[in-house]
Amino acid sequence: MASRSTPHRYLGVLVRTAHLAGVVGVFAAAWRGAPVGLWADLVLLTGAALVADELWRFGLDWLRWTQAWVLLLKLAAFGVLYAADQPVAGLWVAFVLGSFIAHAPGELRHAPIVGASGPCARPKGALTSRPPAPLPGGSR
């Protein structure tokens, strides 16, 4: 797994924020029945950048974890609803699934669908709670 420097982390926050701004723009346009225009381009570009970052950090292992499968489910659900002329419903489904997995604990995001766990998931059979962190100075 590639480590994340502070500038890389802030760049990720900036890209994620731009992605959410694009989603809001697409939502507003779709709700009013207006063309989504450049908002959709922003969502696709920043979404691709976010996926590329995950693949750069974790390699193809990322495709085994829950967060990748939720992304695929989100895209498929949006595609089906868009094809059924229900773009706003598709956006809602994508928004809810994306928000859920983005704010889920790492244990869930990196839980394996296939293969081994990701870096934030506990191995099967591990304790359900983490031991307390040591106090400064090493005493308890």
Residue, then its C-alpha position, 0 to 999 in steps of 0.5 A: m500500500a502506498s503511503r499518503s503524504t500530507p499534500h496528497r491527502y489534501l489533494g484527495v480532499l480537494v478532489r472529493t470536494a469537487h466531486l461533491a460539488g459536481v454531484v450537487g450541480v447534476f442533482a440541481a440540473a436533473w431536478r429542474g429538467a435542465p441539461v447537466g452540462l459540465w457538472a456531469d463532466l466534473v463528476l466523471l472526471t473527479g470520480a475517475a480520479l478518486v478511483a485512480d487514487e484508490l487503485w494507486r494506493f491499494g492496487l487491484d486488491w481494492l477491487r476485492w473490498t466492499q467499497a469497490w463493490v458498493l461503487l459498482l452497485k452505485l453505478a449500475a443502479f444509476g445506469v438502470l434508473y437513468a435508462a428507465d428515464q428516472p435520473v433523479a431516482g438514480l442520483w438519489v440511490a447513488f448519493v445514498l450508497g456513496s454517502f453510506i460507504a464513504h462514512a462507514p468504518g474502515e472495517l466495513r469499507h475494507a471488508p473483503i467480498v473476495g480474498a483477504s481483508g483490506p488494511c482497515a478491516r480486522p481479520k475474521g475472528a479478531l476481537t470486536s473492539r480495539p485495545p486502548a491506546p497506550l498513554p504518553g510515557g507508556s504507562r496506563 
